[in-house]
């Protein structure tokens, strides 16, 4: 997990191009989703974190976003 405030804009773009970042999340709410999610784009940088994989996000206790990951969110909600 990498915090957004720890990265410069150019470093962030490089990590995305190198596929070292594939998902974004909200550290305060413990939600992860795709990098192009409209909800994720509106969150504060201080709350935004990045993950290399979906498995990493789930392992750290994050749940799928209901907006951009509707199917996975439904599966997650069914288990709760």
Phi, psi and omega in degrees: 000134180234129177284143181296323183292344180278350186245142171280160178304319181290323178294320178297313179300319180296317180295324177292315179298326180276003180061030175269349173231124180235339182223152175243159180210167176253112185296324182288319183268348181061048178237139175235156179197189181288159182290340181258016180290135181294327178294318180294327180290336182273347184285158179290145178302325182297334181264347187275133176229163181234148180233149177283329182212164176295323179300319179299316180297314181295319179300327181271010173090017179269150177250158180292150176288135179286342182273306187264345181233054188305314181295312181294326177296317178299319177295317179297316182294326179295336181272351182263000000 
